[in-house]
Amino acid sequence: MDSTHFAPDFSLTQPTSVVVLGAARSGLAAALFLHKKGYQVFLSDAGRMDDGTCAQLRAQGIAFEQGGHADAFGKQPAFVVASPGIPLTAKPYQWAQQNQIPVVSEVELAWQFLQTMDSPPPVVAVTGSNGKSTVVSLIAALLRTAGYRVSACGNIGLPLIQCVAEHESQPFDYLVLEISSFQLETTYTLQPAFALLLNLYENHLDRHGDLETYFALKSRLFQCQSARDIAILSQENPWCQRLAQQLNALREGPQVLDFSVAQVTEGQHLMYQGEALLPLSEIRLQGRHNLENIAAVLTLAEQLKLSGEVIAETLRYFQGMPHRLEPVGEWQGCLFINDSKSTNYLAAETALKSMTRPVIWIAGGQDKGGDFSPLARCVHDKVKHAVLMGESQVNFSRSLSQSGYNQMTRVNGMKAALAEALRHAESGDVILLSPATASYDAYANFEARGDDFRAHVAQLISEA
């Protein structure tokens, strides 16, 4: 279903009736923001809300329903705020389309409110298949080191609409936005001053169907940029270079800059503005994939006129994101690493390639689809034993068997996965949780999955 049919010409109205779909972070934040602005808000969630959320809504006088959207279908709102977790083929969106009700993302809503303000801060927006959260966090860290007031927001966890609300009382110098393909489906007028596409690989094909559709959605981040804006794209990724050609062909399109590891490394040093910045060994973020992330950030840093001193200081302490190759404990010579944020095949492949010790691999969850064969080849090279859990365990075991790999066990649940991993581990091994899948078959999100792994490791160590 083409998302441009939902609200390509949407613009804010005077306070009126609004339906917000989904009571997760972005939906709840949008409901509270709109209510404060005088809109008549109705929040509808297909699941059960926790007691705290229900109490908060009642205290604010916001009407809501849970366990389905029956009451929402009886409304005639001026617009609907979309949950990124609900696919556009779902009944609520079909209902909205049939009734010609605009559907907008929380990001679109926040952006339009931001444009009504006297001095909106520049937005740096980051998308891609992998590395988004790391890059957003690193950009925010650099800007803070340079003395700017900045917020990292969007898909990274803090809804953009909350930052808009905060900006009204305590203005930001920059907003650094992580934005997903799900959010871009119903985002129409976002015009970031700086937009980055880090890479594009097979991901979310269970929702988007094919790579062409996925590419088109990622490209929407750049659709409203003008000649005064900057697009930063990977020189090493063919999809990024395809987008670069499209943008360069536009008469009033953004300035296009590319990045690559080769541009920012010379020997064993990181380079910036033609000079050696620091030895690669002093950078806390390790692995070639992180050098790609750093290359993107350095290209942006030049445009923001950040000094080499600020960059070197930040890279010496910045350790990356929780749940991304995060060491969480050591027991009997085995190192436990939490890479729960690995939610697709390429992310797990990248994690495995970064390992220098023998690996016991814990994987599986809600499969997003794609070509499994590159990951299977990496498993052959890196993994002593694979422990497979979640919905995908049957498909993963079949695919690995077809590739000729048979050192694997299927289990149910994180506790059983860790116990099985320890049965096959020896001193010096890494026990790596890198699921290669979404978490929604068993957990609310990848953070909950990583927290569960971390908690079981902590219990194991404490009982030793």
N, C-alpha and C positions, 0 to 999 in steps of 0.2 A: 504494500500500500504506500503510495507516494505521500510523504509527510508534507510536501508543499501544498497539498490540497486542504490541509487543516486550518491554516491561518496565515497565508503569505502576506496579507495586508493588515495584520493585527496591529492595533495601537491602543494605548490605555484609554479607558473611559472614566467618567466621573464615578465616584463610589457607587457600586451597584451590586447585584447578586453574582456570586462566584461559587463554583464547585471545585474543590481541591480533591484530586484522586490520590489516595495513598497517604498514610500517616507516618511514614519514615521521616528521616531527618529533613529532607528538602520540603516535603509536603507539609509537615508540621510548622516549619519555619515560615513557609509561604502563607499558611492559614493565619498564624499569629500576626505577621506583618500586615496582611490585607485587613484583618479585623481592626488593627490599630489605626489604619488609614481610613476607616469608616465603611469598608465594604461589608456586605451581608454574606458571610462565609458559611458554606456547608462542606464539612470534611467527610469523605466516604472512603472506607477501607474494606477490602475484601476479606481480610483476616481479623484476628482479635487484637485489639490494642491493649497495651499494658495499663495497669491501674493508674500509674503516674500520668500518662498521657491523657487518659479520660478525665482525671481530676483537674489537670491543667486546662483542658478545653471547657469543662463545666465552669471553672472559676472565671474564665474569660467570657463566658456566655456564647461560645461558639457551638452551633448545632453540629451533630455528627451522627454517623451510623457505622457499624462494624459488622463483619460477617457477610458482606455482600453490598451491592450497589443499588438495591431496589428503590430506595427513596431518592437517590441521585437522579434516577431516570425520570422521576416526576418533576424535576426542576426545569426551569428555562433560564439558565444563567446567561450573563453577558459573555462569559468565557469560562473555560475549564483549564485548571493548572494540572499538567500531566505529571504522573510519577514515572521516572525513567525505568523503573522496574516492570512496568506493564507494557507489553508489546502493542503496537498500534493496531494490530488485528483484533484486539480484545473488544468485547461488547461495549464498554463505556465509550470508546473512541468511535465505534461504528454509530452508536447513538448520537454522539456529538456531531459527527459528519452528516448524518441524515437530517439533523435539525439545524444544520449550518451554524453550529456553535464553535467559535474558534478554540483551538487547543494549543496551549503554550507551555513551554518548560518553565521551571522555576528560574532558570538562567535568563530566559527571554524576559520574563516578568521583572527580574532584578535589573537587567540592563536598561529596560525602558524607564523604570523609576530613576535609575542613575542619571539618565539623560535629562531628567527634569530638574536636576540640581545645578547650582551656579557653577561649581568647579569640580566636576567628576574626576576622579583619579584615573590615570592611564591604566588600562587593563593589559596584562601580559597573559595570553591564553595558550595552553599547551595541550596537545593531543597526540595520539599515536597508539600503537598496539602495546608497546612495553616502555617502561621507564618514565611514564608521566609523573607519578608521585615523587620519584627521586628528583627529577628535574625541577618540579614546582617547589619542592622543599629547599633545594639548593639555591634556586633563584631568590627565594624569600630570605634565606640565610645570608646571602651576599648583600642584599639590599639592607637588611638590618645591620650588618657589620658596617656598611657605609653610612649608617645613621638615619635611614629612612624609616618611616612608619609604614608597615606593609602587612598584608594578610594573605596567607595561602588558603585558598577556598575552592569550592566546587566539588568535584568528584572525590577529592582527597578527604572530604569529611565535613567541612564547615560550609553550609549553604551560602551561596553568593548573596542571597537576599538578607541574611543576617549581617553581612559586611556592609551592605547598603544602609541598613538601619543604623549601624554603628557609625558609619561615615557622616551621618547627619549631625551627630554630636561631637565626634572626635575624628576629623578628616584623616583619611589615609593618603600617603604619597603614591602608593601603587597597590593594585590588587593583582595577585598572581592566581590565575584560574586554571584548574585542571578540568578538562571537559571531555566527556565520553561520547561515543557514537550514539548511545541511547539518548543523551541530553540533546545532541545536535539534531535529532529527528524532529524536534518541535521547537527549535531555536531559529529565528528568521532574520533578526536585525542586528545581532551582535557584531560590533566592529572593533575588535581589539587593536590597539596601537601596535602591538607586537603579537604575532601568531606563529607558533612553532608546531610543525609536524615532525616528530622524532623518527618515525618509521611506520611501516604498514605491512603486516603479515596476516596470515589466516587467523581470524579471531571472531568470536560471536557469530559464526556462520549458522548456528542453530537459530538465531533470530533474524539475521540479515539475508541469509540464503546464499550469497555468493560474494566474491571479492569486489566485483564491480560496484555492487550496491554499498558495500562497506566503504570503499574508496570514495564514492560519491558523498556519503554522509560525513566522512572526515573532511572532505573538501569544503563542506559548508562553513567551516570555521573561517574561511578566507573570502566568502562570497560577497561580503559587504565592505571589505577593505578597499581603500582608495590609494591614490598616489602618495598620500602623506603617511601611510602605514607601512609596516615591514613584515614580510613573511620569511621565516627561517626554516629551511628544509634540508633533510639529509642528502648529501651528495652520493652516499653509498647505497641508498635504497631506490630501486627503480620506480616504485609508485610515487615517491617524493619527487623524483626527477620528472615524472610525467606531469605532476601537478605544477612543478616549476615552469614547464613549457606552456601549460595552459595559462598561468598567471602572467608570464612574460608576453603572451600574445594579446593581453588586454590593453586597450588604449589608456585607461585610467586605473590600471591595477596597481597593487602594492609593489614596493621595491623588494626584489627576491634575493635573498642571501642563502648560501649553502654552507654546510659544515661537514667536516670529516675528521677522523682521528689523525690522518696524515697532516692536516693543516695545523694541528696543535701539539704535535710531538716531534722531537728531534733527538735521536739517540735515546737516552734515558731521562730526558727532561720534558716538562710541560712548557710549551711556548705560549706567549701572549704578546701581541703587538710586536712581533719580530724578535723578542728577547726571551731568554730562558727564565721561566718563572720560578720553578722549584723542581727537585728530582721527583720522578714518578713514585719512588719508594716512600715519599713523605705524604702522599695522598691517601687519606683514609678509605676512600671508595676504590676498591680494587676490581680488576677484571676488565676485559676489553669493552664489554657492554657499557661499563661506567665511564670509560674514556670517551665513548660515543656521546653519552649524556653530557659529560663535561665539555666536549667540543661544541655541542649546541648551546650550552650556557655561556661559554666564552664568546661565541658569536654575538649573542645578545648583550653580554657585558660591555663589548666595545661600543655598541649603539647607546648604551646607558652611561657610557663614559666612566665606568668603574675602574679604579686603579688596580694595578698589579698587586699592590700590598694588601688590599682588601680581599682579592681573590685568593692569594697565597694563604693568608691568615684563615680564611674560611675553609679552604680545602684541607688544611692541616687538622681541623677538628671535626669537620662534618662527617658523620658516620653512616648516613643514609636513613632509610625508613624502617620502623618496626615492621616485622613480618616479611622483610626482604633480606634474605641471607643473613639473618640475625642469630648470632650464637647465643644459646640460652642455657648452656650448662655443659659440664663434663663429668663423666662417671666411668670409672674403671678404664680410663684411657680412651674412651669414646667421646667425641665432640658432637653435641646435638645442635642442629641448625634449623631455625624456623624460617621457611620461605613460603609461608602460606599465601602470600600475595601473588605467587605463581599460579595464575588462573587460566593459562593457556599453554599449549604445547611448547611454543618457542621460549616462554619464560622458564619453563622447567628445563628445557635443553640448555639454555644459557646458564642456569644455576649448576647443572651437572658439569658443564664444560669448565666452570670456574673452580671445581674441586681438584685438589692436588693429592688427596688421600683416598683410599678405597671407600666406596659409598654403599651404605644400606639405604635404599630409596623408599620412602613412604609416599604413595601417590594415590590419586583417585578422588572422585566426587561427582559433580554434575558436569558431564562432558559438553563442551561447546562445539565439537566437531572440527574438521580440518584434516590435513594430511599428517598422519601419525608417523610415517616412515622416517623422517629425519630424527625425531625423538627416539625411535626404536634403535637407530644406529648409534646414537649417543649412549643409550642404555647398555648396549653391547660393549662399548668402550670403557664405560665408567662405573657400572653398577655391579657389585658382587651379588646382591640379592634385592629383589623388588617386593615390597609389601603393598598389596593393592586393596583399597577399601572403597566404600561408597558405591553409587549407582554405576559408575563407569568400570568397575572392576572386571566384569565379564568381558566387555569390549577390549579393555586394555590387555587382559591376559590372552585373549584371542589374537590381538594384533602382535603382541610380543612373541607368542608361539609361532605365528606365521613367519615372523622375521628370523626364527631360529633360536630365540632366547627362551630358556625354560627355568631360570633360577628365580622363581617367584612363588608367593603365597597369597591367598585371598583371605581377608579377615573382615570382621564387622566392628567398626568403632575405633577410636583413637587409642584407647587403653590396650586393646588387643593388638593393634598395629605396632605400638611401642614394644610390647612384650615379644612379639614375633621378630621385630627388628633386632632386639637384644639377643635372641636365640642364635642369630646368624652373625653377630658382630664380634670383632676381636679388638684388642687394644690397638689404637692407632686409626681406627675406622671413623668415618663420619656417618651419623644417622641423620639423614636429610629429609625433612618434610618439604616437598616441593610438588604439590598435588597435580599441576597441569590442568586443573579444572576449576569451575566455580564451586562454591561451598553450599549452595542452597538446598542440596539434598539432605543435609544434616545440620547446618548452621545458619544463623541469620546473615552472616557475612564472613569474608575471609579473616577479619580480625578475630571474630569469635573462634574460628577454627584454630588460628595461631595461638590464641590465649589458652585454648584447651590443650594443645600440644605442650606449651610452656608450663602449664599447671601440672601435667602428668610428669614432665621431666623434673620439675621442682620436687614433687612428691617422691619420686624415685630416689633423688639425691638425699632428701631429708631422712628417708627410711633406711639408708645404707649404713 
